[in-house]
Structure formats: C-alpha cells, structure tokens
Amino acid sequence: MYKFKNTTLYKSFRILLCLGILQGYFTISVAQVSAESEETTINSPLDNSKNASNISSEELSTKPDSAPSIDAANLANYLSSEETELLGAYIDTTSPTQFLAGLIQATGDGQTQARNTALGVIRKVLAANPTWANSNSLVLVTEIFSSSDKYTEATSIFDLLTLFIEANSDTSNEVLALAFKMLSLHTNDKEHALTESITALFRNLVAISPDCIKDILIIAQADAEDRNRNEQVRVEILRILNSLCDLEAINANPTYIDKLFSIVLQDAQDSSTYVTNEVVPVLTTITNTNPEYAQKAFAAVIRSTKSEDYATRSSGLSTLKFFVKADAAYAQEVFEVAIEATKDAQALVRWNAMTVLATVVKAEPKYAQGSLEAALQAANEQDFSVSITALRLLKALVKLDDLYPRQALNVAVKAINHQHQEVGIEALKLLATIVDSDASCAATAFSVGDKSIQQADEQIRWNGLLLLLSVVKAANAEYAQKVFDIAVKATTDKAWFIRQDGLVIIQNIIESNIQYASKALPIVVKLVKDEKDTVRLNALYALESLLKANPKFIENIYKTAVTITKDTTVEVRRQVWSVLQAILKIDAQYVQQKEFRSMIREASLDADAAIRKTAHDLLITYLLKE
C-alpha cells in the first residue's frame, strides 16, 4: 500500500478511500477484478455519490474508459534517476493510479524543488497519456488540496490544473469549478505568490475552451453582488478579469465585454482600497486593447453624472476617478464634470466631486488652480464631510505652487472654529502643511497652535502640538524658545501621544540649538521610565541627541541607560544599546564598568537577534582587545 509523506492518519485514510474510488474498488465486482487482474486503469468508474469537490459523478462529463496495462518498469521510465531520488517517498509504480496519485501528492510537498519536479514529471506523463487527465483523477486533486492540512503546500495547485486542461480539454468545466474552489481556500493571505499561476490557468482555460468565459463571468458577477465577499477572492477575480479582457474571445463578443465591464464597475464601489486598486489595471487594459469600447463606456458614465437621481450622479462621479487613473487623457472632461458637481444640491455628490478633483490633479497638475478655487469654496461649508475632504484636497494642493499656501491660510484658520471638531482637526493639519511649504505663515500658525495646545480635547491639543513642530522647523530661530517651553509642558500631559511628541519637539530643538540641552536633560531622563513604551523609546532618541549635542552629559546618560537594558519592549532595548554604543564611541573606558560586562553577557542571550548582534559586535570591538 502506498505511504503518503507528511500526512495525518486521518488524511491518509481519506486519500486512500479516494484512490479506492478511482480504481473502481466500490463498483467492480470480485469476478470482474479477477477477470481484469492485469488491467488497472486511472479511468475507473465512480459511483453516483458526491466526490470531494461536491460534483456528482453524473456531472463529471468524462466517460470512463479502459486503458492498456502499464507495468512498473514502463511507469518508472517517466522518471530520471535524479527525479526518482528526489520523489522517492512519493513513487508507487504498482499501478498507473497509484503512480499518478503519488505525483499529485508530491505537488503539495513543502519543498519547492520537489513540487516543481513532480509537475515536470506529470507534464510528461499526461503528454503521453492525455486520458489520465480526467474527472476521476481530479477527485484526488480535490481531496489533497481541499484539506487545511499543515503539511500540504498549495502553491502548485493552479499549475497542476493547467497541466490537466492542456492534456485534456474535456476537463475544462471541472477544472474551472475546482479552480474557484481552490481560489477561496488558498488565497486568504495578501502576500501569497499564486496570482501568476492563477491568471495563467484562466487564460489557458479560455484559450482552450472559450465557452468557459460565460461561467467565469457568472461567478465574477455573483461575487460582485455578494456583500459578504472574501476580499482576497475579489482581488483575485479582478486580476483574472484583467488577464482575460485583452483576449479576442472577450472583445469579439459585446455581451462578454459588457458584462466584464459591469462587474468591474461594481467592484469599483467596494469599501476596500485593496480591492479598488485592482480596478484600475483592468480599465487600463480595456482602454489599451479596446479603446472604442472604453470611450463608449466612459461616455455612458459621464451621462450618469447628469441623472436626476443623486445616488446615480454620485456613483458616476466615483467611477470617473478610475478612468482618470487608467488614462490621464480623460482628465479634462472629468475635471469639468467635477467642477460642476461641486455646486450640486446634494452633499454626497459634492463630497464625491472633491475626491474626483484630487484624482484629476494627481494625474494632471495643470488642473490645480481650478481645483484650489473649488476647494477654498467648500472648506467651510456646512456639511462637515465635504469640508474635511476639501481641506484634505487643499493639503495636497498647497505643495504644488508657492502661491497656494498663502491663498489657503485664511481659509484654514477660519475652519479651525468649525462647529464640527473633525473639521478643526483637519484644518490644523492643513496649517502644518502650509507652514512646511511657506515659512512666512509661521506667525499665524504659532498663534493657532499655542491656543490649540490649551484646549480640553486631547486630539486638538495633539494636532496643535504637531503644528508647533512644523513652526519650529520652518522658523527655528524665532520660535525655538516659545515652542520649547510649550513642549516641556506637553511632556506632562495625560495623553501619552502628546508626551511622546513633546519629546520629538525637544529633540528637534536641541539638535539645532544646543543651548537648550541642559534644560532638556532632566526632562528626558525622567521620561525614560514613562509607563508608555513609545514615550520611553522617544526619550532614548532624545538622550542620544543630547549626547551628540553635549558629550559632557555622558555620565548622566550612561547611568540612565543602564537602568532600562531589561525593558520589556524590544524596540526600547535596541535603542538602549544604540545609546550605549554612542557612549563607547565617545569614551571606550565605560566598557570597563562592572555592570557593562554583565549587560553584554545578558544581551548576548537576548531573544532579539539584532540585540545579540550588537552585543557580539561590542564584544569583538572592545572586550576581546584586552
């Protein structure tokens, strides 16, 4: 009996049961077995029960037939000596069924070389025996790769299915159904490497059996309408459609291209940017391969933005973004439509108009001035969602022209006092960008930031503090003292992220104004023991900057650093050793400290590899020289 590698007993039993079905053990009588003792075939009949892929035997279109007996020697001839050695644990030449089953099992091996070798042998076997690629042998493929068994590597499944349809086109329908099943089972990880194999399989399917297009589109449509869709599966379906939409079989059939385009536009409304990012490549391919159709579709979407139904107008605007991303040639017409839509009576339409303008400007910066004027008008409107989007658009626009920051300044200041807090926060972010782009706006920005840091709401205080960071970066000489004093107070705030960014400001100031180092040292030392790990980490960054600013602080900094070498957060421990390395570069005598040698030994056993490497480097550089 064949022994499968790396499987549980239960899984082995199921696979062996499947093999039994393939060999006809449950449908052939004892008398028939005796009469056919020398004839073992992969093409044995199935009973009428459901197979592992839930397709009944009546639905499996391949008609069972018999094949001449192939002895073990002939089966072994398909393998070179190297292949036999590599796949030895999988090879069973007692029958064609066992032989192919072992090879299929090997395509799920954990080693890439074994999987690729098995695929190569299967290619040779099926080229010589195309009827072995049939509905019955697909049952075993389903059984092996439908399991969540940790020992089965699924990266070869789609390459394996490609071999089946290349050998026997009659398996196309079964392969299509199985491929979509495998799609949902084995593409849950965004980092998977199956996309190329998946798209190759579906292109081959359509090339070999063009009728599969209809079924692919039906499945894709069902997914597009499914509110509980699997995000990764939808992404893969869009990639499949992208791989198909340049094929003549699609473009020659108006029904197919219409359906494909409709599905893509439905997916464009998905809430996940991971999904919608895949819409653009499909539209790009359609535009490049079928420009006439793309232009007609674009015109239809433009018409939808004139609909009496505001939801249709809004949806049309949203769709236009994808056309611009696919081809910047659409930008002018889309810009004109979006500008008109900023005056729409419905807030949802106006909001979408702002997002469209952002897309247009990114594709064609020449539309920045017109978009700026529209955004300035919308920044303080009553609907807060439109205001926020307009402010975000302004944030992108002020970076494009030296004149824009000053034009947006007063609008940003006014928006600070919007009745909705979210608008005020976005206005503070815009002000920070304005100051980053135009230092002459620093005085206004400082005044706003100083008031904001005194507010009760911690988000307002935080964004006010970040605004002051931009101020001190833009106009350090004028505002360093004022901002430093504010940052010192911020390090005692109850919100950890405000304490953290208070430290960031202090570090920024002392790096260019060493006169503040003495005042900063006790504050930073205290925060090295803050309850929040990110605050401790930023305190260590500041300590290292203090050491560079004034090496005379070395003793205090050393005594502080050694107290937290056992911090529970790995990033903090790494930074401690960065500080200690900086200390040794200034004065290598610290390596002679008794506690330092002890710390080196402990660090060499740290769970973090980077810390162990640092300890090793310090050991070689300083201690082994003695």
LINKA-V214184 format. One record per residue. N is the residue number from 0. RES is the residue in one letter. OMEGA is omega in radians with two decimals (NA if undefined). D_LAST is the distance of its C-alpha to the last C-alpha in Angstrom with 1 decimal. Layout:
((N & RES & OMEGA & D_LAST) (N & RES & OMEGA & D_LAST))
This chain:
((0 & M & -3.09 & 65.9) (1 & Y & 3.12 & 63.2) (2 & K & -3.14 & 59.8) (3 & F & -3.09 & 58.1) (4 & K & 2.99 & 54.3) (5 & N & 3.07 & 52.3) (6 & T & 3.08 & 55.2) (7 & T & 3.13 & 56.4) (8 & L & -3.11 & 59.4) (9 & Y & -3.13 & 61.5) (10 & K & 3.10 & 60.7) (11 & S & 3.13 & 61.4) (12 & F & -3.12 & 64.7) (13 & R & 3.13 & 65.6) (14 & I & 3.11 & 64.8) (15 & L & 3.07 & 66.7) (16 & L & 3.11 & 69.6) (17 & C & 3.09 & 69.5) (18 & L & 3.11 & 69.5) (19 & G & 3.10 & 72.5) (20 & I & -3.11 & 74.3) (21 & L & -3.09 & 73.4) (22 & Q & 3.05 & 74.9) (23 & G & -3.09 & 78.0) (24 & Y & -3.07 & 77.6) (25 & F & -3.13 & 79.2) (26 & T & -3.10 & 82.1) (27 & I & -3.10 & 83.1) (28 & S & 3.12 & 85.4) (29 & V & 3.13 & 84.7) (30 & A & 3.13 & 87.6) (31 & Q & 3.12 & 86.1) (32 & V & 3.13 & 82.8) (33 & S & -3.10 & 84.6) (34 & A & -3.05 & 86.5) (35 & E & -3.04 & 83.4) (36 & S & -3.13 & 81.0) (37 & E & -3.06 & 79.9) (38 & E & 3.07 & 79.6) (39 & T & -3.03 & 76.5) (40 & T & 3.06 & 76.1) (41 & I & -3.00 & 73.8) (42 & N & -3.12 & 76.9) (43 & S & -3.10 & 78.1) (44 & P & 3.03 & 80.1) (45 & L & 3.01 & 78.7) (46 & D & -3.03 & 80.6) (47 & N & 3.12 & 81.6) (48 & S & 3.12 & 78.8) (49 & K & 3.06 & 76.1) (50 & N & -3.01 & 73.1) (51 & A & 3.12 & 69.4) (52 & S & 3.11 & 69.8) (53 & N & 3.04 & 72.9) (54 & I & -3.09 & 75.2) (55 & S & -3.09 & 78.3) (56 & S & 3.09 & 79.4) (57 & E & -3.10 & 82.4) (58 & E & 3.13 & 80.2) (59 & L & -2.92 & 78.3) (60 & S & -3.10 & 80.4) (61 & T & -3.14 & 79.4) (62 & K & 3.13 & 82.3) (63 & P & 3.02 & 81.2) (64 & D & -3.11 & 82.1) (65 & S & 3.14 & 81.4) (66 & A & 3.12 & 79.5) (67 & P & 3.12 & 79.8) (68 & S & 3.09 & 77.7) (69 & I & -3.07 & 74.4) (70 & D & -3.05 & 73.0) (71 & A & -3.12 & 69.4) (72 & A & 3.13 & 69.1) (73 & N & 3.11 & 70.3) (74 & L & -3.12 & 67.8) (75 & A & -3.13 & 64.9) (76 & N & 3.12 & 65.9) (77 & Y & -3.05 & 64.6) (78 & L & 2.97 & 61.0) (79 & S & -3.14 & 59.0) (80 & S & 3.12 & 56.9) (81 & E & 3.13 & 53.7) (82 & E & 3.12 & 55.4) (83 & T & -3.14 & 56.7) (84 & E & -3.10 & 53.2) (85 & L & -3.06 & 51.7) (86 & L & -3.02 & 54.6) (87 & G & -3.09 & 55.4) (88 & A & -3.10 & 55.1) (89 & Y & -2.97 & 57.6) (90 & I & 3.06 & 60.2) (91 & D & -3.07 & 63.5) (92 & T & -3.14 & 66.3) (93 & T & 3.09 & 68.9) (94 & S & 3.07 & 70.7) (95 & P & -3.13 & 70.4) (96 & T & 3.14 & 69.9) (97 & Q & -3.12 & 67.0) (98 & F & -3.14 & 65.5) (99 & L & 3.13 & 65.6) (100 & A & 3.12 & 64.5) (101 & G & 3.12 & 61.4) (102 & L & 3.10 & 60.6) (103 & I & 3.10 & 61.1) (104 & Q & -3.11 & 58.8) (105 & A & 3.11 & 56.1) (106 & T & 3.06 & 56.3) (107 & G & -3.13 & 54.7) (108 & D & -3.12 & 51.8) (109 & G & -3.11 & 48.3) (110 & Q & -3.11 & 47.1) (111 & T & -3.11 & 48.2) (112 & Q & 3.13 & 48.9) (113 & A & 3.14 & 51.2) (114 & R & -3.11 & 53.1) (115 & N & 3.10 & 53.6) (116 & T & 3.13 & 54.7) (117 & A & 3.11 & 57.1) (118 & L & 3.12 & 58.6) (119 & G & 3.12 & 59.1) (120 & V & 3.12 & 60.9) (121 & I & 3.10 & 63.1) (122 & R & 3.12 & 64.0) (123 & K & -3.10 & 65.3) (124 & V & -3.09 & 67.1) (125 & L & 3.07 & 68.8) (126 & A & 3.13 & 69.8) (127 & A & -3.08 & 71.7) (128 & N & -3.04 & 72.9) (129 & P & -3.12 & 73.4) (130 & T & 3.07 & 75.5) (131 & W & 3.06 & 72.5) (132 & A & -3.07 & 71.3) (133 & N & -3.09 & 73.7) (134 & S & -3.07 & 74.1) (135 & N & -3.14 & 73.6) (136 & S & 3.06 & 70.2) (137 & L & 3.09 & 69.1) (138 & V & -3.13 & 69.5) (139 & L & 3.08 & 66.5) (140 & V & 3.13 & 64.5) (141 & T & -3.09 & 65.4) (142 & E & -3.08 & 64.6) (143 & I & -2.99 & 61.1) (144 & F & 3.06 & 60.0) (145 & S & -3.12 & 61.8) (146 & S & 3.06 & 59.6) (147 & S & -3.11 & 56.5) (148 & D & -3.07 & 54.9) (149 & K & -3.10 & 51.1) (150 & Y & -3.09 & 51.1) (151 & T & 3.10 & 53.4) (152 & E & -2.97 & 51.9) (153 & A & -3.03 & 54.7) (154 & T & -3.10 & 53.4) (155 & S & -3.01 & 55.9) (156 & I & -3.08 & 59.0) (157 & F & 3.02 & 60.5) (158 & D & 3.11 & 59.9) (159 & L & 3.13 & 61.6) (160 & L & 3.08 & 64.6) (161 & T & 3.11 & 64.8) (162 & L & -3.14 & 65.3) (163 & F & -3.09 & 68.2) (164 & I & 3.08 & 70.1) (165 & E & -3.14 & 69.6) (166 & A & -3.05 & 71.1) (167 & N & -3.09 & 73.8) (168 & S & 3.13 & 75.0) (169 & D & 3.14 & 77.1) (170 & T & -3.01 & 74.0) (171 & S & -3.10 & 73.4) (172 & N & 3.12 & 74.8) (173 & E & 3.13 & 72.9) (174 & V & 3.12 & 69.6) (175 & L & 3.14 & 70.2) (176 & A & -3.12 & 70.6) (177 & L & -3.13 & 67.6) (178 & A & 3.12 & 65.4) (179 & F & 3.07 & 66.1) (180 & K & 3.13 & 65.4) (181 & M & 3.13 & 62.0) (182 & L & -3.12 & 61.4) (183 & S & -3.10 & 61.5) (184 & L & -2.92 & 59.5) (185 & H & 3.11 & 56.6) (186 & T & -3.12 & 56.0) (187 & N & -3.12 & 55.0) (188 & D & -3.12 & 51.5) (189 & K & -3.09 & 51.4) (190 & E & -3.08 & 48.5) (191 & H & -3.06 & 50.5) (192 & A & -3.02 & 50.9) (193 & L & -2.98 & 54.6) (194 & T & -3.11 & 56.4) (195 & E & 3.12 & 56.8) (196 & S & -3.14 & 58.2) (197 & I & -3.11 & 60.5) (198 & T & 3.09 & 62.0) (199 & A & 3.12 & 62.4) (200 & L & -3.08 & 64.3) (201 & F & 3.05 & 66.7) (202 & R & 3.10 & 67.4) (203 & N & 3.11 & 68.3) (204 & L & -3.11 & 70.4) (205 & V & 3.12 & 72.4) (206 & A & -3.11 & 72.7) (207 & I & -3.09 & 74.0) (208 & S & -3.08 & 76.0) (209 & P & 3.13 & 76.9) (210 & D & 3.12 & 78.7) (211 & C & -3.12 & 75.3) (212 & I & -3.11 & 75.0) (213 & K & -3.12 & 77.5) (214 & D & 3.11 & 75.6) (215 & I & -3.13 & 72.3) (216 & L & 3.09 & 73.9) (217 & I & 3.14 & 75.5) (218 & I & 3.13 & 72.2) (219 & A & 3.11 & 70.5) (220 & Q & 3.12 & 73.3) (221 & A & 3.11 & 73.0) (222 & D & -3.13 & 69.3) (223 & A & -3.12 & 70.1) (224 & E & -3.07 & 72.6) (225 & D & -3.14 & 70.3) (226 & R & 3.13 & 69.0) (227 & N & -3.06 & 66.6) (228 & R & 2.97 & 65.2) (229 & N & -3.05 & 61.9) (230 & E & -3.09 & 59.9) (231 & Q & 3.11 & 58.0) (232 & V & 3.12 & 61.3) (233 & R & 3.08 & 63.0) (234 & V & -3.12 & 60.2) (235 & E & 3.11 & 60.6) (236 & I & 3.09 & 64.4) (237 & L & 3.10 & 64.1) (238 & R & 3.08 & 61.8) (239 & I & 3.14 & 64.4) (240 & L & 3.11 & 67.2) (241 & N & -3.14 & 65.3) (242 & S & -3.08 & 65.0) (243 & L & -2.92 & 68.7) (244 & C & 3.03 & 70.3) (245 & D & -3.11 & 70.4) (246 & L & 3.14 & 72.3) (247 & E & -3.12 & 75.9) (248 & A & 3.09 & 77.0) (249 & I & -3.02 & 75.9) (250 & N & -3.14 & 77.1) (251 & A & -3.10 & 80.4) (252 & N & -3.11 & 81.3) (253 & P & -3.14 & 81.9) (254 & T & -3.13 & 81.7) (255 & Y & -3.08 & 78.3) (256 & I & 3.07 & 76.8) (257 & D & -3.12 & 78.4) (258 & K & 3.14 & 77.0) (259 & L & -3.12 & 73.5) (260 & F & 3.12 & 73.6) (261 & S & 3.13 & 74.9) (262 & I & -3.12 & 72.1) (263 & V & 3.13 & 69.5) (264 & L & 3.05 & 71.1) (265 & Q & 3.14 & 71.1) (266 & D & 3.12 & 67.4) (267 & A & 3.13 & 66.9) (268 & Q & -3.12 & 67.8) (269 & D & -3.11 & 65.1) (270 & S & -3.09 & 62.9) (271 & S & 3.07 & 59.7) (272 & T & 3.08 & 58.2) (273 & Y & 3.09 & 56.6) (274 & V & -3.04 & 60.1) (275 & T & 3.07 & 61.7) (276 & N & 3.14 & 59.0) (277 & E & 3.12 & 60.5) (278 & V & -3.07 & 64.0) (279 & V & 3.11 & 63.2) (280 & P & 3.13 & 62.4) (281 & V & 3.12 & 65.7) (282 & L & 3.10 & 67.7) (283 & T & 3.13 & 66.0) (284 & T & 3.12 & 67.0) (285 & I & -3.14 & 70.5) (286 & T & -3.10 & 70.8) (287 & N & -3.05 & 69.6) (288 & T & -3.12 & 71.7) (289 & N & -3.04 & 74.8) (290 & P & -3.14 & 75.0) (291 & E & 3.12 & 78.7) (292 & Y & -3.12 & 78.1) (293 & A & -3.14 & 75.1) (294 & Q & 3.10 & 77.3) (295 & K & 3.13 & 80.1) (296 & A & 3.11 & 77.6) (297 & F & 3.13 & 76.2) (298 & A & 3.12 & 79.7) (299 & A & 3.12 & 80.4) (300 & V & 3.08 & 77.4) (301 & I & 3.12 & 78.5) (302 & R & -3.11 & 81.9) (303 & S & 3.13 & 80.4) (304 & T & 3.10 & 78.9) (305 & K & -3.08 & 82.5) (306 & S & 3.06 & 83.6) (307 & E & 3.13 & 85.5) (308 & D & -3.04 & 83.0) (309 & Y & 3.12 & 80.0) (310 & A & 3.10 & 77.8) (311 & T & 3.11 & 78.7) (312 & R & -3.12 & 78.0) (313 & S & 3.13 & 74.6) (314 & S & 3.11 & 73.7) (315 & G & 3.10 & 74.9) (316 & L & 3.14 & 72.7) (317 & S & -3.13 & 69.7) (318 & T & -3.11 & 70.5) (319 & L & 3.11 & 70.8) (320 & K & -3.07 & 67.1) (321 & F & 3.07 & 66.4) (322 & F & 3.14 & 68.8) (323 & V & 3.11 & 67.0) (324 & K & -3.13 & 63.6) (325 & A & -3.09 & 65.1) (326 & D & -3.10 & 66.8) (327 & A & 3.12 & 66.7) (328 & A & 3.12 & 70.2) (329 & Y & -2.94 & 71.4) (330 & A & -3.05 & 69.8) (331 & Q & -3.11 & 72.8) (332 & E & 3.12 & 75.3) (333 & V & 3.10 & 72.9) (334 & F & -3.13 & 72.1) (335 & E & 3.12 & 75.8) (336 & V & -3.11 & 76.3) (337 & A & 3.11 & 73.4) (338 & I & 3.10 & 74.5) (339 & E & -3.10 & 77.9) (340 & A & 3.10 & 76.4) (341 & T & 3.14 & 74.7) (342 & K & -3.09 & 78.2) (343 & D & -3.14 & 79.0) (344 & A & -3.08 & 80.5) (345 & Q & -3.11 & 78.1) (346 & A & -3.13 & 74.6) (347 & L & 3.13 & 73.1) (348 & V & 3.13 & 74.5) (349 & R & 3.10 & 73.1) (350 & W & 3.12 & 69.7) (351 & N & 3.12 & 69.7) (352 & A & 3.11 & 70.9) (353 & M & -3.14 & 67.7) (354 & T & 3.11 & 65.5) (355 & V & 3.13 & 67.5) (356 & L & 3.10 & 67.1) (357 & A & 3.13 & 63.3) (358 & T & -3.13 & 63.4) (359 & V & -3.11 & 65.8) (360 & V & 3.11 & 63.7) (361 & K & 3.13 & 60.6) (362 & A & -3.09 & 62.6) (363 & E & -3.10 & 64.5) (364 & P & -3.12 & 63.2) (365 & K & 3.11 & 66.5) (366 & Y & -3.07 & 68.0) (367 & A & -3.09 & 65.5) (368 & Q & 3.12 & 68.1) (369 & G & 3.12 & 70.7) (370 & S & 3.10 & 68.3) (371 & L & -3.13 & 67.0) (372 & E & 3.13 & 70.6) (373 & A & -3.12 & 71.2) (374 & A & 3.10 & 68.0) (375 & L & 3.11 & 68.7) (376 & Q & -3.02 & 72.1) (377 & A & -2.99 & 70.7) (378 & A & -3.09 & 67.7) (379 & N & 3.12 & 69.8) (380 & E & -2.99 & 72.4) (381 & Q & -3.12 & 73.4) (382 & D & -3.01 & 71.9) (383 & F & -3.13 & 68.2) (384 & S & 3.10 & 67.1) (385 & V & 3.13 & 68.6) (386 & S & -3.13 & 67.1) (387 & I & -3.12 & 63.6) (388 & T & 3.11 & 63.9) (389 & A & 3.11 & 65.3) (390 & L & 3.09 & 62.4) (391 & R & 3.08 & 59.9) (392 & L & 3.11 & 61.8) (393 & L & 3.12 & 61.7) (394 & K & 3.11 & 57.9) (395 & A & -3.04 & 57.7) (396 & L & -3.05 & 60.4) (397 & V & 3.11 & 59.1) (398 & K & -2.99 & 56.2) (399 & L & -3.07 & 58.6) (400 & D & -3.11 & 60.4) (401 & D & -3.12 & 59.6) (402 & L & -3.03 & 63.0) (403 & Y & -3.11 & 62.6) (404 & P & -3.13 & 60.2) (405 & R & 3.12 & 62.7) (406 & Q & -3.08 & 65.6) (407 & A & -3.00 & 63.8) (408 & L & -3.08 & 62.7) (409 & N & 3.11 & 65.8) (410 & V & 3.14 & 66.4) (411 & A & -3.14 & 62.9) (412 & V & 3.13 & 63.4) (413 & K & -3.10 & 66.8) (414 & A & 3.10 & 65.4) (415 & I & -3.06 & 63.0) (416 & N & 3.11 & 66.1) (417 & H & -3.09 & 67.4) (418 & Q & 3.10 & 68.9) (419 & H & -3.09 & 66.4) (420 & Q & -3.11 & 62.9) (421 & E & 3.11 & 61.4) (422 & V & 3.11 & 63.0) (423 & G & 3.11 & 61.5) (424 & I & 3.13 & 58.0) (425 & E & 3.11 & 58.6) (426 & A & 3.07 & 59.9) (427 & L & 3.10 & 56.7) (428 & K & 3.10 & 54.7) (429 & L & 3.12 & 57.1) (430 & L & 3.11 & 56.7) (431 & A & 3.12 & 52.9) (432 & T & 3.11 & 53.5) (433 & I & 3.13 & 56.2) (434 & V & 3.09 & 53.7) (435 & D & -3.08 & 51.1) (436 & S & -3.08 & 53.7) (437 & D & -3.08 & 55.5) (438 & A & -3.14 & 53.8) (439 & S & 3.12 & 57.2) (440 & C & -3.02 & 57.8) (441 & A & -3.09 & 54.9) (442 & A & 3.11 & 57.3) (443 & T & -3.11 & 59.4) (444 & A & 3.12 & 56.5) (445 & F & 3.14 & 54.8) (446 & S & 3.13 & 58.0) (447 & V & -3.12 & 58.4) (448 & G & 3.14 & 54.7) (449 & D & 3.11 & 55.0) (450 & K & -3.08 & 58.1) (451 & S & -3.09 & 56.7) (452 & I & 3.14 & 53.6) (453 & Q & -3.10 & 56.0) (454 & Q & -3.11 & 58.0) (455 & A & -3.09 & 58.2) (456 & D & -3.05 & 57.4) (457 & E & 3.10 & 53.6) (458 & Q & 3.07 & 54.0) (459 & I & 3.12 & 55.8) (460 & R & -3.09 & 53.1) (461 & W & -3.12 & 50.3) (462 & N & 3.01 & 52.0) (463 & G & 3.11 & 52.9) (464 & L & 3.11 & 49.2) (465 & L & 3.06 & 48.3) (466 & L & 3.11 & 51.1) (467 & L & 3.05 & 49.5) (468 & L & 3.09 & 46.3) (469 & S & 3.13 & 48.3) (470 & V & -3.08 & 49.9) (471 & V & 3.06 & 46.8) (472 & K & -3.08 & 45.4) (473 & A & -3.07 & 48.7) (474 & A & -3.01 & 49.4) (475 & N & -3.04 & 46.1) (476 & A & -3.06 & 47.2) (477 & E & -2.98 & 50.4) (478 & Y & -3.07 & 49.4) (479 & A & -3.09 & 45.8) (480 & Q & -3.10 & 46.7) (481 & K & -3.10 & 49.4) (482 & V & 3.10 & 47.5) (483 & F & -3.13 & 44.4) (484 & D & 3.12 & 46.5) (485 & I & -3.13 & 48.1) (486 & A & 3.11 & 44.8) (487 & V & 3.09 & 43.6) (488 & K & -3.11 & 46.7) (489 & A & -3.12 & 46.2) (490 & T & 3.08 & 42.8) (491 & T & -3.11 & 45.0) (492 & D & -3.14 & 47.4) (493 & K & 3.12 & 48.3) (494 & A & -3.04 & 47.8) (495 & W & -3.09 & 44.2) (496 & F & 3.05 & 44.6) (497 & I & 3.05 & 45.9) (498 & R & -3.12 & 42.8) (499 & Q & -3.08 & 40.6) (500 & D & 2.94 & 42.4) (501 & G & 3.07 & 42.5) (502 & L & 3.13 & 38.7) (503 & V & 3.13 & 39.1) (504 & I & 3.12 & 41.4) (505 & I & 3.12 & 39.1) (506 & Q & -3.14 & 36.1) (507 & N & -3.10 & 38.5) (508 & I & -3.08 & 39.7) (509 & I & 3.12 & 36.5) (510 & E & 3.12 & 35.1) (511 & S & 3.14 & 38.0) (512 & N & -3.01 & 38.8) (513 & I & 3.14 & 35.8) (514 & Q & 3.13 & 38.3) (515 & Y & -3.03 & 38.6) (516 & A & -3.11 & 34.9) (517 & S & 3.12 & 35.3) (518 & K & -3.06 & 38.3) (519 & A & -3.00 & 36.6) (520 & L & -3.11 & 33.4) (521 & P & 3.12 & 35.0) (522 & I & -3.12 & 37.2) (523 & V & 3.14 & 34.3) (524 & V & 3.14 & 32.2) (525 & K & -3.07 & 35.3) (526 & L & 3.05 & 35.9) (527 & V & 3.14 & 32.4) (528 & K & 3.11 & 34.0) (529 & D & -3.12 & 37.3) (530 & E & -3.11 & 39.1) (531 & K & -3.04 & 39.2) (532 & D & -3.13 & 36.2) (533 & T & 3.06 & 37.2) (534 & V & 3.10 & 37.4) (535 & R & -3.13 & 33.9) (536 & L & 3.14 & 32.6) (537 & N & 3.05 & 34.4) (538 & A & 3.10 & 33.1) (539 & L & 3.04 & 29.5) (540 & Y & -3.13 & 30.6) (541 & A & 3.09 & 32.0) (542 & L & -3.13 & 28.9) (543 & E & 3.09 & 27.0) (544 & S & 3.09 & 29.9) (545 & L & 3.13 & 29.8) (546 & L & 3.11 & 26.2) (547 & K & -3.12 & 27.1) (548 & A & -3.10 & 30.3) (549 & N & -3.13 & 28.8) (550 & P & 3.12 & 25.0) (551 & K & 3.13 & 26.1) (552 & F & -2.96 & 26.6) (553 & I & -3.09 & 22.9) (554 & E & 3.13 & 22.9) (555 & N & -3.11 & 26.0) (556 & I & 3.10 & 25.0) (557 & Y & -3.12 & 21.7) (558 & K & 3.12 & 23.7) (559 & T & -3.07 & 26.3) (560 & A & -3.06 & 24.1) (561 & V & -3.12 & 22.4) (562 & T & -3.08 & 25.9) (563 & I & 3.10 & 26.9) (564 & T & 3.14 & 24.1) (565 & K & -3.14 & 26.5) (566 & D & -3.09 & 29.4) (567 & T & -3.13 & 32.0) (568 & T & -3.03 & 32.4) (569 & V & -3.14 & 30.0) (570 & E & 3.11 & 30.5) (571 & V & 3.13 & 29.6) (572 & R & 3.11 & 26.3) (573 & R & -3.11 & 25.5) (574 & Q & 3.05 & 26.2) (575 & V & -3.12 & 24.2) (576 & W & 3.02 & 21.1) (577 & S & 3.09 & 22.4) (578 & V & -3.13 & 22.6) (579 & L & 3.07 & 19.0) (580 & Q & 3.12 & 17.8) (581 & A & 3.10 & 20.0) (582 & I & -3.11 & 18.6) (583 & L & 3.10 & 15.0) (584 & K & 3.11 & 16.6) (585 & I & -3.11 & 18.2) (586 & D & -3.09 & 15.5) (587 & A & -3.12 & 11.9) (588 & Q & -3.14 & 11.7) (589 & Y & 3.11 & 13.6) (590 & V & 3.14 & 10.7) (591 & Q & 3.13 & 10.2) (592 & Q & -3.10 & 13.7) (593 & K & -3.09 & 14.7) (594 & E & -3.14 & 17.1) (595 & F & 3.12 & 14.8) (596 & R & 3.11 & 12.7) (597 & S & 3.13 & 16.3) (598 & M & 3.12 & 17.6) (599 & I & 3.14 & 15.2) (600 & R & -3.14 & 16.3) (601 & E & -3.14 & 19.9) (602 & A & 3.13 & 19.8) (603 & S & 3.12 & 18.7) (604 & L & -3.10 & 22.0) (605 & D & 3.13 & 24.1) (606 & A & -3.11 & 27.5) (607 & D & -3.08 & 27.0) (608 & A & -3.12 & 25.5) (609 & A & 3.12 & 24.5) (610 & I & 3.10 & 22.4) (611 & R & 3.13 & 20.7) (612 & K & 3.10 & 19.9) (613 & T & 3.12 & 18.5) (614 & A & 3.13 & 16.2) (615 & H & -3.13 & 15.2) (616 & D & 3.12 & 14.7) (617 & L & 3.12 & 12.5) (618 & L & -3.13 & 10.4) (619 & I & -3.05 & 10.0) (620 & T & -2.99 & 9.9) (621 & Y & -2.99 & 7.4) (622 & L & -3.08 & 5.7) (623 & L & 3.11 & 5.4) (624 & K & -3.08 & 3.8) (625 & E & NA & 0.0))
